Structures are given as structure tokens and as C-alpha cells.
Amino acid sequence: MAIGSPTERTLPPHLAGAEELTQRLEVDPAVGLGSAEAQARLAEHGPNELRPKDPVPLWRRMLAQFQDPLVYLLLVAIAVSVTAWVIEGAEGAPVDAIVIGAILTLNAVLGFVQEAKAENAVAALATMTAASSSVLRDGRPTELPSAELVPGDILLLSEGDAVGADARLLVATGLKVQEAALTGESSATVKSATALSGEVALADRVNMVHKGTAVVEGVGRAVVTTTGMRTEMGDIAALLDRTEQQPSPLQVEIARVSRTLGALVIGIAVVVMATLAFVQGADSAQEWVTILLLGVSLAVAAVPEGLPAILSVVLAIGVRAMARRNAVMKHLHSVETLGSASVICSDKTGTLTRNEMTLRTIVTASGRVELSGTGYAPVGQAVLVPDGDDGGDDDDGDDEALLVEARLVLIGGSIANNATVTEQDGQWVVHGDPTEAAFLVASSKLGEVPERIGHYERRAEAPFTSERKMMSVLAHHDDRAESRIYTKGAADVLLGRCVAQRHGDEIVPLDDVARARITQAVEELSAEGYRTLGVAYRVADEGEAASPDQDVEHHLVLAGLVGIIDPPREEARAAVAAARRAGVRTIMITGDHPATAQRIATDLGIITEGGRAAAGVELERLDDEALVDLVREVSVYARVAPHHKLRIVDALQRDGHVVAMTGDGVNDAPALKSADIGIAMGITGTEVTKEASRMILGDDNFATIVAAIHRGRIIFDNIGKFLRYMMSSNLGEVVTVFFGIVLAGVLGLRDTAAPDALVVPLLATQILWINMVTDSVPALAMGVDPEIDDVMARPPRRPDRPILDRPMWARIVFTGTLMGAVTLLTMDLFLPGGLIEGSESFDMARTAGFTTLVLAQLLNALSSRSAAQSSFHRMFRNPWLWAAIGLVVALQVLVVHVPVMQQAFTTVPLTGTQWLVCLAMASVVLWAQEVVKLAQRVWAGRGPAPLDDAVGG
């Protein structure tokens, strides 16, 4: 029988006893599985994953490239061309059909490769954001990907964990699990390790935790019983139909523009065909085929059908670049929202500060103890500063009383504690809350404290919650034959639960004078930038146990206060300033004392000296409208509960802001989901917050958020660049053909060698060639363009502003019309008659016009890199663009000079002088745009680009 595969004779996990189940699964709950055994079980049971979608075969993915209405038009064009070729005697090869077919195939290959790149990038991001679980392996707590869980693994559960597999609880302390995704119950379920009996519905299996649910409170230990598709969530997944991912606003806009252009250009193509037939006439089947092919090719070339694939590739490349810099976007299209962020609501600890909690001071009834050393290395000394220290004879007695009190503070704080600090490869590593780890490190500095802690046996726990801001532990001391409740928590909250104070070896009542003195000490520590915590205790009553369901935090004796410092990150102040310059406001939200929050916020430049912090109790008194008024003025919030974060986000959004919100605790998940960009902490964040977020911060660093906004703006800028480039270039082709037909007589566009022949400025194959070589390669290169404009010197982009706005459309029309004009003038320059007298053949003139249009589009790529800056500004920053330009020029040389290509595209060789003429005419597009940009910069006072051009308009 396979491990974890019960037979009919075995009880299901929720009905089996814990000991029986662990024996069945062949695991010691105190040690967990060994690494070798875990690997063997993983090979037997497979990854702990829900069944993925069936992979699409390569042939179907390739075939999908042809499933487009415009492609259908080209297929019809091939059929018409072949039919005409057969009617006319099938002499030679059907060149037009072959060329169109080859171009279709090449386009399909390009699309296939682009989609593959985007899919690979998304797969890589999924790996980066994969859920993890804490398990016991080889007797040690280990963090591993949830996909590697196997039956028999011992799960270590704590607040904020996403349950990685179905498991039977062995120990549960105040454990509550949110199971709405599985059972539909809106409230969290209280869990217990007690065995059940009889028929028990899924929602009532309180001794089980299930894959896909979330721990919202408490701690527990469970043995994995089933994984993957054998879990309860797997059963549901097997019943669900596949769901299509909803497109992002950017995708919707691009699709709408493409449809509009498609309808418009098809109409234009019909007009062009009708005009051509009316103006020049069509006397043979071949001429009718030429007209039809031209119209179809024009419609296909004018619509950027490759735009969605290029957009996905550019976003994928940009998001992977962000991930390498510790900003992992879970969805590609969240980049468009990130670039529009106008407010960052950030936690303080670990984000704006270094998250290297160091307990630096202990304040008790007898004085103050200062501890040296920083970080988690247990190295440092203690300096005793008794109250009224004057160097007299009684100083030794004062020191002894102070030492007794300080040791009691650290004993209590270290017992009411779930962190561990271990040395690995010369580095001290914290597992658990860094604030709790600070107590353990300080204990080692004060001597004897770790030994005394060893005399206590923890027997029960009332876990910390954001609402209570305290945690308590019942610990038994065998030598004294007594049990104590040790509590640590927010100093101002804990003080309200205390009735006495420890003074040396005595316990004295806590009168009003003593309370005022303690409150003053809290204020002083907070003003110095310390996070303050209090530690208290009392002797437990007979049979009493610390429990979340029982109020044990009463009639406490205050042992003392501690001041824990978490210094600001050196780079955070610069990041706050950079965000302000970009029009992005920073708001700090913390559970710390208001004075601590003010000090840190002032040091970081979030507020000026004297700026105020709003406390959670103040937020409780405000209705929604008043809160909107408050968030306009206040940028620091202290002593807040998780639901306050949600209200702050909602108020900012009602005020028109695009909000990025950071979070790490399970109760932050609602605020992260509500925010426009929810940002989970990658180091300290819980699995629940990571699932609720759109972005994961790999280094928990505020500067990384600002850098991600910077990168998001660059990516969005690049999208604007290649949109402007593709649209204007395609319009240039439409203008060339349409006005080449309408103004053929004015421009002298006629073949003197065959006066009665049908004449078109560009052939269908030439249009399709231009579309293939100039649309994809340069556009992709522009998608990875480095920063040209100073994107952090402009306000955030308005979310309701379309990417293709009026200024961008104006530039597209101007550039496209100009490209069409210089192409037609180039042809006129070489042809007899028209506006400019020439003497070359029509085939040569058409080849020159064809080449001029290609070169004009390449120069347009250089100009499109910025809406306001000169094309020569940072001209050589993008080697990929120059490589793309070089490739297209080389391909165009082949088309013009290689005989096989000449036959396929009806071209003739050009002389060096003629190439220079084509380049000079094409450069008019570049120089004209330079004049427009110069005028724009002069009009704007040579300042940054106007807001209308902020995204490449």
C-alpha cells in the first residue's frame, strides 16, 4: 500500500487518532521525514500541484497564428492569384502567391516565437511567486516550495501561512483557519487536534487543515495526509471548467484600436480598389487580380496584427528585468497600473527600515540598562544607569536591583516568544518575528538569562493578534513548583492591564505617580525613535492555562519596558525624495507609537519637522468623508489596526489616487486586494499576503518599490514608442498607395513602356514585405529601449487617459502622411513628367519608392523613441535597435540586388547614387520631426516634456 493512500479498512484522517495516523504514515512527529525519504515519496506521489491545463501541441499553436481575419484575407488573395495564374495558362511560377505564402509563414513563425518568449517569461514569474511551506525535515524547521510537500511531512503552521496540503492537526494553539474558498464559511474556523467520530461534514472537520486555506490566527503542527489532486481542493478543481483570464485595460484598448483600424482600413482598401478600377480601368483578369491583391495587402499591412504578441513580449521582458531587481510582478499587465501609482502606503518595519531589530535599552523601576551591539550577533555589553546615580555607597545595591529587574524583563520577553536565532555559515539567521528575536539576542548579552529561561517549560500560549497587541505564555518552573503567565506587548496597552510593578525583589502597587512616570518613559523612548514594548507577569492560578479564549492578561505585574531600534535604510530617504519628484506621495503606516512614527518619518523626509501622525483611535472617530479630508493632509499613521489600512486605501482611491500598498501580515490581505497595486513582503510576508498581492518585494526594501515604479514608467513609455512607430509607419503605406492612385496623373506615375498597363505605386508583395520586416523587429527593439526622457520628472499617468490620445494621433497622422509624401515624391523624382522631371523606368522608380519607404520607417523608429527629445539624444543607448535597423537594411539590399528576390518582389538594382537619394528623401521624415520637437521644447521653455506627451503622445 502506498503511503498516504488509505484502504477501505483504514479510518479517514479526521477520524483516526494522531498516533495511529503518524504510524500509518511512518513519520516521527518530533523529527519529521528525512530528506531521502521525502524525495522517494515525492517521486511516488508526484508534485503537490493541482492538475495544470493540458499543454497545447506545437502544431496547434503554430496553426493558431493563421487564425486571424486578416490572414484569411491573404489566404483568399493567394487563392485568387493561383486561379488567375491557371486561367492564363499556368506559365512559369505563381510568384505573387508564393511570395504572399512565404510572408505569411514567416509572420506566423515570428508570432510563434514571440508568444513562446512571453509564455516562458510568465512561467518564470510563476516559479518566483510559488507558495512555500514550513515543515520539519531531519529534525529541523525548513522552508520549501509547497509543490514539494509529500504525505507524512510535518507542517509547522502559524499566522499568515497558506496551508500547502491537506493535513491532520497534531497540535493546535489558538488556531483559526479561513476556509471560505473550500467550504463557503465566511468566518474563520477554530481548529482543534481532537479526534472526531461518526459522519462529519467537511466544514466540521476541525482537526483537519486543507490546501488552499489560510491560517489567520494561532499556531499548530499537522501531518500531511494527501497532496495534489487528491486533496479536497483537487476534487473541486477536477470539476471546474477552464476559465479565461480577463484582459487588462491596456489589452482592451489595443484590441479596440485594432478593430477600429481594421474596419477603417478595409473601407479604405475598398475605396482604393474602386478608385483604381475607375481611374485606370482593368482590362484583363490579371489586372483585376492585381487590384484585389493590392486592396487585401493594404488592409493587412495597415492593421498592426502583430501588436498583441509584441506587447506581451515587451511586458514579459520588462517584468523579468524588474524581477531581477527584486520586484516580482505576478501578472504582466499590472505594469500599466504600477506606472500610474500616485501614492505608496508603506509599512515602516523592514521596508523603510532595515528590519534588524536590536534591543538597545531596558527601562525598569530602578533605572535604565543600555546594551551595545547591533543586529542579531549576540555580542555586546550592558551598561547600568540606576535612577539618581551619584556614585554613592548605595550604588551597588541600586545596580543589583536594576539587574534583577532587567533580567526579569528579558526572561519574560524570551519565554513569550516564538522566534529562533541560529548561526549558519558564520551568519546569524532569524526564524520568526525579528522583534522577538531581539529579546533572545539581548538575553545573551546580559548573562545568566538564557540559563534561567531553561528552567521554564512552556505549556500554553495566547498568540499575538493585531487587535490585542499582546501575546501571553503559561510557563512552569519546576524548581519553584509554580507557573507564571508572561505577557509582552505594546507598552501603552499593557500598562492598562497592570496593577503592580517589580522593584528589585519586591512587588509594589502601581499608583498614579508610577503610571505617569512609565508613560513619560514611553514617550521619551518613542521620541528617540525606539519601538517600545512592555513585559509583565503574574503567578498563574491553579489549573489556569493561557488560551486565546480566556482573558489571562489581568492583574499583571509590570517588569519593565524595552526600546528596540530598527534604523532607517540608508537608501530609503533618497527613494522618498525620488518618489516625491515623480509626483508620488509616500504615506507611512505602522503599529508603532505615534512619537516613534513621527521621528522616523521626519528622518526619512516623509514629513517635515513638526509634522503630525494620526493614531488609529482618531481614525475610529471619523466617518468616510472626514477620512478623505484627513488623508489629503496626513502622511503618517500610527497604532493602526489592519482594518484601518483598508479604510485609508479606500479613502485615497475615492480621492482619485492610484494606490500601492505594502503588507506582510495575514490581516493585511484585504487592504492589499483593495489597493490598485498590493505589494507583499518577500522576506517577512506571509503566504496569504503573497497570494493577495499583485507584486512581491524580494528584498522588503522601499527603494525597490520606487525603482519598480520607475521601471514601470519606462516600460509604459516604450509601449507608447512602438505604438507611435507602428501606427505611423502603417499609415505611411496607406497614404502612399491611396494618393499614388488618386494623384497618379499629377505625379507622373505611369509606365511609359506600357502606357495602357495598370499602374500602382507599390505592389502587394512589396507592401507585405514592408509590413513584415519593419513592424516586428524594430518594434521589439524599441520595447526594450532604455530611458530617453526623464520619466521620474513628470506626474503619474492618469489611469483614465487612453494611451492613444489626441497628441499621439496627431503625431501619427503627421508622420504617416509625411512618409507617404516623400515616398511618392521620390518616385516622381525618377519618372518622366509629373512635378519633377526624371528619366528612369517605372520599375526603377517604384523600387526607389519602395526603398525610400523602408528607410523612412527605420528613421521614424529613431524619432519615435521620444515625443519631445531629439532623436540624437542618447542615440546609441539601444544596441538592439541599431541591430534591428542593420538587419532590415541588409534584407532590403537583398530584395533590391539578389535576382531571385528581384523576381519575387519585382525590383531592379539601384546605383549608389540612387541609394543616397532614397536615404536623403527618407531623412526628411526625421528632420521634420526634429523641427516639431524643437518647437515644442522652445514652447515649453526647454523644460520636461508636457504632460500630454508623458506616455509618448
Buried (B, 14 or more C-beta within 10 A) or exposed (E): EEBBEBEEEBBBBBBBEBEBBBEBBEBBBEEBBBEEBBEBBBEEBBBBBBEEEEEEEEEEBBEBBBEBEBBEBBBEBBEBBBBBBEEBEEEEEBBBBBBBBBBBEBBBEBBBEBBEBBBEBBEBBEEBBEBBBBBBBEEEBBEBBBBBBBBBBBBBBBBBBBBBBBBBBBBBBBBBBBBEBBBEEEEBBBBEBEBBEEEBEEEEBBBBBBBBBBBBBBBBBBBBBBBBBBBBBBEEBEEEEEEEEEEBBBBEBBEEBBEEBBEBBBEBBEBBBEBBBEEBEBEEBBBBBBBBBBBBBBBBBBBBBBBBBBBBBBBBBBBBBBBEBBBBBBBBBBBBBBBBBBBBBBBBBBBBBBBBBBBBBBBBBBBBBBBEBBBBBBEBEBEBBBBEBEEEEEBEEBBBBBBBBBBBBBBBBBBBBBBEBEEEEEEBEBBBBBBBBBBBBBBBBBEEBBEBBEEBEBEBBBBBBBEBBBBBBBBBEEEEEEBBBBBBBBBBBBBEBBBBBBBBEEBEEBEEEBBEBBEEBBBBBBEBBBBBBBBBBBEBEEEBBBBBEEEBBEEBBBBBBBBBBBBBBEBBBBBBBBBBEBBBBBBBBBBBBBBBBBBBBBBBBBBEEEBEBBBBEBBEEBEEEEBBEBBEEBBBBBBBBBBBBBBBBBBBBEBEBBBBBBBBBBBBBBBBBBBBBBBBBBBBBBBBBBBBBBBBBBBBBBBBBBBBBBBBBBBBBBBBBBBBBBBBBBBBBBBBBBBBBBBBEEBBBBBEEEEEBBBBBBBBBBBBBBBBBBBBBBBBBBBBBEBBBEBBEBEBBBBEEBBBBEBBBEBBBBBBBBBBBBBBBBBBBBBBBBEBEBEBBBBBBBBBBBBBBBBBBBBBBBBBBBBBBBBEEBEEEBEBBBEBBEBBBEBBBEBBEBEEBBEBBBBBEBEEEBBEBBBEBBBBBBEBBBEBBEEBBEEEEEEBBBBBBBBBB
